[in-house]
Amino acid sequence: MRHRTWKSLAALCGALLIAGTGQSLAAAPVSGSLARPAPEAPVRPLFPIAGQTVVLDPGHNGGGAAHTDEINAQVPDGRGGTKPCNTTGTSGDDGYTEHEFNWDVAQRVRDLLSARGYQVIMSRDSDTGVGPCVNDRGTLGNRVGAAAVVSIHADGAPAGAHGFHVAYSSPALNDAQSGPSVQLATTLRDTMVGAGLATSTYVGSDGLNPRADLAGLNFSERPTALVECGNMRDPGDAAVIESPDGRARFAQVIATAVAAYLG
């Protein structure tokens, strides 16, 4: 009885999730499982193993432009140098800001992963504050023992340049950067390509962009990657970035990639 009760409850939770959001990271159908659970079928939990923590880092912040002294303050860059605490980020030609896009997509990813049972920690809790600085963002995953860290951004290249790319710290500074971070970045790239998103035409190679200058990646001792979802200055990319459906699509793909990596 306890097995059947758990299966029924898990299936019911899955059905409510699908009905409430219109989308789910779980592909398995749930119809019919409440009425006639197969006694011989093994119990398969709906949620992943407890204890997996994911850090999401929506880049920049909405209050940065009004606090230039704070965001221009120099902080360590993770490679012996310094760089500004943060920047305001970019924006589309119509004024739609990157920090707003990053925050929107990160919340959607958080909700999708939380529905699967992952513990999700955000680097900021609103889109009206200042910071955190890039070095603090880079160490957050270390402090909470994250299984994966994903920083979410959009780019501001010239019009005509388009497509996404995924960055990871290179040359690697620790074992997490030399293997797991590359695997996470590759999984994100492959999942995005599989969803029909085009790789960058202007930076990196085949959607991957190893970088040494990003403190948020350099400080991490956990698997970490940064996704530039597209170019806000390109009309084609901007149309997707500024669309609620487009942002939902980015979130679904990122969440699916994180679950695939952790699986």
N, C-alpha and C positions, 0 to 999 in steps of 0.2 A: 504493500500500500504506500509506503513512504516513497518508493521509486516512482509510482504512478502519480502521486500527488506532486512531486517535484517536476516531473515532465509536464504535467498539465499546467502548473504555475509558470514554468519557463516558457512554454508555448504561448500562454496567454500574455505574458509580458512582451514576447516578440511580436504578437499580433497587435497589441496596443501601441508599441513603438512604431510599427509600420503604418498603422492607421493615423497616428498623431503627427508623423513627420513626412510621410509620403516617400520616405527613403530609409534604407537600413544598410549597414555594412554586412549584415548576415544575408547570404543568398538562399539559405535553405527555406523551403516553404513550410508554413505552419498549419495550413488548412487540414482539417481532419484529425490532427493529433490529439485534440481535446476529447473527441468523441470515442475514438478507438485506438488508444495507444498500443503499439505492438509489444506484448510481454517479453518477446525474445530479443528485442532491440536493446543495445546497451544505452545507458543513460548518458547523454551528451550535454554538458552544461551550456547554457546560452552565453554565459559570460566568460572572459578569459581568466586565467589564474590570478588570484588576488595579489596585490603588492606591486603590480606594474605601474610605475608612475611616468607620465609623459609631461614634459614641460613645453608649453607653447609660448613663443616670444613674438608678439605682434610688434613690428618695428616702429620706432619713433614714439611720439605721443602728442596729443592735441594741444597741450599747453606750452610746448617747447618754443614756439615762435615768440611768445610774450616773455620768455625768460632766457634771453640770449646769454647772460653772464653764466647761468648754471650750465647750459648745454655746451658752451664754448670752453668751459673749464677743462684743463688737460688731465687725462687719466692714463694709466698704463695700457699699452696696446697688446700685451701678452708676448711680445718679442723683444723686450728691452727698450722700447721707445714709448712715446706718448701720442695721444690723439684726442680730439674733442670728446667730451662726455657723450654727446649725441648730436644729431642734426634734426632739422625739421622734416626731412624727407622731401619727396618730390610731389608733384600734382599733375593732373591732366590739364589740357589747354582751357577747359571750362571751369577750373578751380577745384575740382574734386580732388581731395587730398589723399596722399598715400597712407598717412596714419589712420585715416578713417577707413580706408579699404582694409588695411592690415587688421584693425580691430574687429571689423565686421566678419572677415573670413575666420579669424582666430576663434571668435565666439562660436561660430558654426562648427568648426572642427572640434572645439571643446565639447559641445553638446553631443556630437556624434560619437566621440570616443567615450564620454561619460556614460552614454546609453549602453555601451558595450561593457562597462564595468571597470574601465581604466580610471585611475586617479589622475586628474589633469590639474596642473598648476600653471597659472598664467604669470608672465613676468610683470604685467601691470593689470590693474583692476578697473580701469576706466580709460576713456579717450580724452580726458580733460586735464591730465596731470603733466608733470615734468619728469623725464627720466623713466626708468632707471638708466644710469650710465652703462655704456657698452661693456665695461669690465664686470659690473654687477650682473648684467644679463648673462654674461659668459660663464659666471661661476654658479648661477642658480641651480643648474642641473647637478653640479657636483654636491651642492649642499643638501639636496633632497634625494640623492641617489637615483636620478632619473634613468629609466631604461632607454629613453630617446628624447632628444631635444630638437624641435623644429622652429626656426625663425621664419616669419612670414613677411614678405615684402612685395613691392612692385617697383619697377625701374623708371628712370626718366631719361632715356636715350633720345636721339633725334628721330623725328617721324620717318617712317619707312623701315627702321629697325624694329623687329618684332620677335615674339616668341618668349618662352620661359627658359630659365636656367637655374641650376641647383649648385650652390657653392659649398665647399668643405675646406677645412684648414689644411694648407700644404705649403711648404714641407711640414710633415707631421711633427708635433712636439711631444706626443705620448702615444701609448699603444692604442688608446681609444680612437685617436685621430688617424692612425695609420691603417686601421682595418675597419672597425665597426662604423666609423663616420662615413667612410667611402661607400660601404655597403648600404647605409641608410640613404645617402645621396643618390646612389644608383637605383635603389628601390623606388624612391620618389620620382626620379627621371623616367624609369620604365613604366610606372603606373600612369604618369601623366601622358606619356606617349601612347600608351594603350587606350587611354580615354579620348584620344584624338587631338590632344593639344600639341602645338608645334614647338619644336626646340628653337632656341635663340639663333637668329641670323647674324648677330653682331658681337657676341662675346662667348668665350668658352668653346667647347667642342662637343657636339652631340648632346647638348643640354647639360653638360657638367662643366663647372668652372672652379678649379682649385685656386684658392687665394691665401695669401699670407698676411693681408692687411686688415682683416676683420677681427676685432678683439673679441666679439661675441663667440667666434669660433675658436680663436687661439687659446682662450682660457679654459675651454671645456675639457674635462676628463671623462666625459660621457659621450655616447654616439650623438653627433650633432651635425645638422645641415641647415642651410639657409636657402629658401625658395624665393626667387624673383619670379612672380607669377606672369609678368608680362610688362610691356612698355607702355606707360600711361600717356606718352606723347604720340603714340602711333594710333591712328583712327580705328584700325581693326581691333587691336588689343584693348584700346580704351573702351570700345563698345561692350566688350565682354566684362572688363573690370568694373565698369560702372553699372552693369545690369545686376539686379538681385539674383536672377537666374544664373548669371555667370559666376557670381560670388558663391552661390550654393554649389555650383559645379566644381569650382576650385576646392571648396571645403570638403566635398565628398571624396574627391580624388586624393587630397592630402591625408584625410582620415583613413581611407582605404590603404594607402601606402604605409602609414604608420602601423596599422594592424597587421599588414602583410610582413613588415620587417620584424615586428615583435612575435609573430606567429612562428 
